[in-house]
Amino acid sequence: MTALLKLFLAFLKIGAFSFGGGYAVLALIQKEVIENNGWILPKDFIDIVAVAEMTPGPIAVNSSTFVGYRVAGIAGSAIATFAVVLVPITITLIVSVYYNKFKHLKQVNWVIKGIRPAVLGLIAAACIKIAWASIVDIKGIIIALMVFLGIYKLKINPIIAIIASGVLGVIFYGVI
Amino acid sequence: MPLDIFLTFFKIGSFTIGGGYAMLPIIQREVVGNKKWLGEEEFLDSIAVTNSLPGPLAINCATFVGYRTAGYAGAAAAALGAVMPSFLIILVIAIFFASFREYPIVDYVFSGIRPAVVALIAYALFKLVKAMGVNLLNISVSIAVLLLILLFNLHPIVTIVACGALGFFLNRKEKKQ
């Protein structure tokens, strides 16, 4: 199977099951991109998430564009991006057309009720895997705690927190 | 009309950092307030529906609004407009990232940023747990999913399908009684 086809199928799967927002999708991307296909290293994946966090657009789309480029250049990035939104857009379109019927479909609601608590587990799994690869020493623990308290207690904007953590990185790892 | 839809969602997609929920108020302002393509209630309905579908919320919402406003051409224009900005921005970053990444100082910057990413995800999780409420069902299902993925190396898709099926059958049973 060619690289482009593999890329297309992996991101088609990721898009089709991306319930629960950007962070829940990270668990799927980790599985497909890092563990099953070995396209990028766990460390590089976190860099991509950080970049995605600071740029406009959904995390799933941003990371598929980035990973696609890594695997197969500009063609790869276009294919991965197209694949990740293909199923969601198709389903949304079908629902838009049959909206009045869909609105009253209680079965959909039942399924969603089951998926909702699973989303917590997916995000927790992604978080632990990312922590495992990114917090390598006591300095990392300090930075993570500072950022968590900063956004929780001081309500710092996440983008500002990321920039600040970059400065802390230079101080902790470059200067000290 | 489709061109106007494309440009509107292109603009929204270009300037909203922070994912779907950050985009919704801006989509609402443009689509309901400025352009008057949809009524307030219809817009809120669209979020309730698109929220239950797979995929990025902002892109699903754009597709829905586009279809309601101008049919299939409108849906295509809106979806394309919503995806294009992030695609182009990330493509440019990806092209220059490797060479940029070689400087030692960039390495220090990312050594600091990586733990911050963990904190951001942990915070999102914390907020979500608070919003959903701590009860036996939520906690046991989420811990089961976590353990299945981490310890048993199960594919996340399998856990999603299993939980969806479980939700379907449990709720159906409840309705029958």
Contacts between the chains, C-beta under 8 A, distances in Angstrom:
chain1	res1	chain2	res2	distance
A	13	B	157	6.7
A	15	B	54	6.9
A	15	B	55	6.1
A	16	B	54	5.9
A	17	B	54	6.0
A	17	B	156	7.4
A	17	B	157	4.8
A	17	B	160	5.4
A	17	B	161	8.0
A	18	B	54	5.0
A	18	B	55	5.6
A	18	B	56	7.1
A	19	B	54	5.3
A	19	B	160	6.2
A	21	B	19	7.0
A	21	B	20	6.3
A	21	B	21	7.8
A	21	B	57	6.8
A	22	B	19	4.9
A	22	B	20	7.1
A	22	B	56	7.3
A	23	B	121	5.5
A	23	B	124	5.3
A	23	B	125	7.4
A	26	B	121	7.4
A	27	B	149	6.5
A	27	B	156	4.5
A	28	B	156	5.0
A	28	B	157	6.7
A	31	B	155	5.8
A	31	B	156	5.6
A	31	B	157	8.0
A	43	B	114	7.4
A	46	B	114	4.8
A	46	B	117	5.5
A	47	B	101	7.8
A	47	B	110	5.5
A	47	B	113	7.6
A	47	B	114	7.3
A	49	B	117	5.3
A	50	B	110	7.1
A	50	B	113	4.7
A	50	B	114	7.0
A	50	B	116	7.4
A	50	B	117	5.2
A	51	B	90	7.4
A	51	B	93	6.0
A	51	B	97	7.6
A	52	B	90	7.4
A	53	B	18	7.9
A	53	B	117	7.0
A	53	B	120	6.6
A	54	B	17	6.8
A	55	B	17	6.6
A	55	B	86	6.8
A	55	B	89	5.3
A	55	B	90	6.4
A	55	B	93	7.0
A	56	B	13	6.2
A	56	B	14	5.8
A	56	B	15	6.2
A	56	B	16	5.5
A	56	B	17	5.2
A	56	B	85	5.8
A	56	B	86	5.7
A	56	B	89	6.4
A	57	B	13	6.2
A	57	B	16	7.8
A	57	B	58	7.9
A	57	B	83	7.9
A	57	B	85	6.4
A	57	B	86	2.3
A	57	B	87	7.8
A	57	B	89	7.1
A	57	B	90	7.3
A	58	B	19	5.7
A	58	B	20	6.1
A	58	B	56	3.4
A	58	B	57	7.6
A	58	B	58	5.9
A	58	B	59	6.5
A	58	B	86	6.8
A	59	B	19	6.0
A	59	B	56	8.0
A	60	B	55	7.7
A	60	B	56	5.4
A	61	B	56	6.0
A	61	B	59	7.2
A	61	B	83	6.1
A	61	B	86	5.0
A	61	B	87	6.9
A	61	B	90	7.9
A	62	B	86	5.4
A	62	B	90	5.0
A	65	B	86	7.0
A	65	B	87	5.2
A	65	B	90	4.1
A	65	B	91	5.9
A	65	B	94	6.8
A	66	B	90	5.4
A	66	B	93	7.5
A	66	B	94	5.0
A	66	B	97	7.9
A	69	B	90	7.9
A	69	B	91	6.4
A	69	B	94	3.9
A	69	B	95	7.1
A	70	B	94	7.0
A	74	B	91	6.9
A	77	B	87	7.3
A	77	B	90	7.6
A	77	B	91	5.4
A	77	B	94	6.5
A	78	B	87	7.7
A	81	B	83	6.6
A	81	B	87	5.1
A	85	B	55	6.6
A	85	B	56	7.3
A	85	B	59	5.8
A	85	B	79	7.0
A	85	B	83	5.8
A	87	B	54	6.6
A	87	B	55	7.0
A	88	B	53	6.5
A	88	B	54	5.4
A	88	B	55	2.2
A	88	B	56	6.8
A	88	B	59	6.4
A	88	B	60	5.7
A	88	B	63	8.0
A	89	B	55	7.1
A	89	B	59	6.8
A	89	B	60	7.5
A	89	B	63	5.2
A	89	B	75	7.7
A	89	B	79	5.0
A	91	B	53	5.3
A	91	B	54	6.7
A	91	B	55	7.3
A	92	B	50	6.0
A	92	B	53	5.7
A	92	B	55	7.0
A	92	B	60	4.4
A	92	B	63	4.3
A	92	B	64	5.7
A	92	B	75	8.0
A	93	B	63	6.0
A	93	B	67	6.2
A	93	B	72	7.6
A	93	B	75	5.4
A	95	B	49	6.1
A	95	B	50	7.8
A	95	B	53	6.5
A	95	B	64	7.5
A	96	B	63	6.9
A	96	B	64	5.0
A	96	B	67	4.0
A	96	B	68	6.5
A	96	B	75	6.8
A	97	B	67	7.1
A	99	B	49	7.1
A	102	B	49	6.8
A	103	B	45	7.4
A	103	B	49	7.0
A	106	B	175	7.9
A	107	B	168	6.7
A	107	B	172	7.9
A	108	B	52	6.1
A	109	B	52	7.4
A	109	B	171	7.6
A	110	B	167	5.3
A	110	B	168	4.6
A	110	B	170	7.8
A	110	B	171	3.7
A	110	B	172	6.4
A	111	B	164	4.3
A	111	B	165	7.7
A	111	B	167	5.4
A	111	B	168	5.0
A	112	B	52	4.7
A	112	B	164	7.8
A	112	B	167	7.1
A	113	B	167	4.6
A	113	B	171	6.1
A	114	B	141	8.0
A	114	B	163	4.6
A	114	B	164	5.0
A	114	B	165	7.0
A	114	B	166	4.9
A	114	B	167	1.7
A	114	B	168	6.4
A	114	B	170	7.2
A	114	B	171	7.7
A	115	B	160	6.0
A	115	B	163	5.3
A	115	B	164	5.0
A	115	B	167	6.5
A	116	B	132	6.8
A	116	B	138	8.0
A	116	B	167	7.9
A	117	B	132	7.2
A	117	B	137	6.5
A	117	B	138	4.4
A	117	B	139	7.9
A	117	B	141	3.9
A	117	B	142	5.0
A	117	B	145	7.8
A	117	B	163	7.0
A	118	B	141	6.1
A	118	B	142	6.8
A	118	B	145	4.8
A	118	B	159	5.7
A	118	B	160	5.9
A	118	B	163	3.8
A	118	B	164	8.0
A	119	B	128	7.3
A	119	B	142	7.8
A	120	B	125	6.8
A	120	B	128	6.2
A	120	B	129	6.3
A	120	B	132	7.0
A	120	B	138	6.8
A	120	B	141	7.9
A	120	B	142	3.6
A	120	B	145	7.6
A	121	B	141	7.0
A	121	B	142	4.0
A	121	B	143	6.7
A	121	B	144	6.9
A	121	B	145	2.7
A	121	B	146	4.3
A	121	B	148	7.9
A	121	B	149	7.1
A	121	B	159	6.9
A	122	B	145	6.3
A	122	B	149	7.4
A	122	B	156	5.7
A	122	B	159	7.2
A	122	B	160	7.6
A	123	B	121	6.6
A	123	B	124	6.8
A	123	B	125	4.9
A	123	B	128	6.9
A	124	B	125	6.0
A	124	B	142	6.7
A	124	B	146	4.8
A	125	B	145	7.2
A	125	B	146	5.2
A	125	B	149	4.2
A	125	B	150	5.6
A	125	B	156	7.3
A	126	B	121	6.5
A	127	B	118	6.4
A	127	B	121	4.4
A	127	B	122	5.6
A	127	B	125	6.1
A	128	B	146	7.7
A	128	B	150	6.4
A	129	B	150	7.6
A	130	B	114	7.9
A	130	B	117	6.3
A	130	B	118	5.5
A	130	B	121	6.5
A	131	B	118	4.5
A	133	B	114	7.8
A	134	B	114	3.5
A	134	B	115	5.7
A	134	B	117	6.5
A	134	B	118	5.8
A	135	B	114	7.5
A	135	B	115	5.1
A	135	B	118	6.2
A	140	B	111	7.7
A	140	B	114	7.2
A	140	B	115	4.2
A	141	B	115	7.2
A	143	B	112	5.6
A	143	B	115	4.2
A	143	B	116	6.2
A	143	B	119	7.8
A	144	B	115	3.9
A	144	B	116	6.8
A	144	B	118	5.1
A	144	B	119	4.6
A	144	B	122	7.8
A	145	B	119	7.4
A	147	B	115	7.2
A	147	B	116	4.4
A	147	B	119	3.8
A	147	B	120	7.0
A	148	B	119	4.1
A	148	B	122	6.1
A	148	B	123	5.9
A	151	B	119	7.2
A	151	B	120	7.1
A	151	B	123	5.4
A	152	B	123	6.1
A	152	B	126	7.5
A	158	B	18	6.8
A	158	B	120	5.6
A	159	B	17	6.3
A	159	B	18	7.7
A	161	B	116	6.1
A	161	B	119	7.6
A	161	B	120	7.2
A	162	B	113	5.8
A	162	B	116	5.5
A	162	B	117	7.7
A	162	B	120	7.6
A	164	B	116	8.0
A	165	B	112	4.6
A	165	B	113	5.2
A	165	B	115	6.9
A	165	B	116	3.4
A	166	B	109	4.0
A	166	B	110	7.5
A	166	B	112	5.2
A	166	B	113	5.2
A	167	B	109	7.9
A	167	B	112	7.1
A	168	B	112	4.6
A	169	B	108	4.9
A	169	B	109	5.1
A	169	B	110	6.8
A	169	B	111	4.6
A	169	B	112	1.9
A	169	B	113	6.3
A	170	B	105	6.4
A	170	B	108	4.6
A	170	B	109	6.0
A	170	B	112	6.8
A	171	B	112	8.0
A	172	B	108	7.9
A	172	B	111	7.5
A	172	B	112	6.4
A	173	B	107	7.8
A	173	B	108	4.4
A	173	B	111	4.7
A	173	B	112	7.0
A	174	B	104	7.5
A	174	B	105	6.6
A	174	B	108	4.2
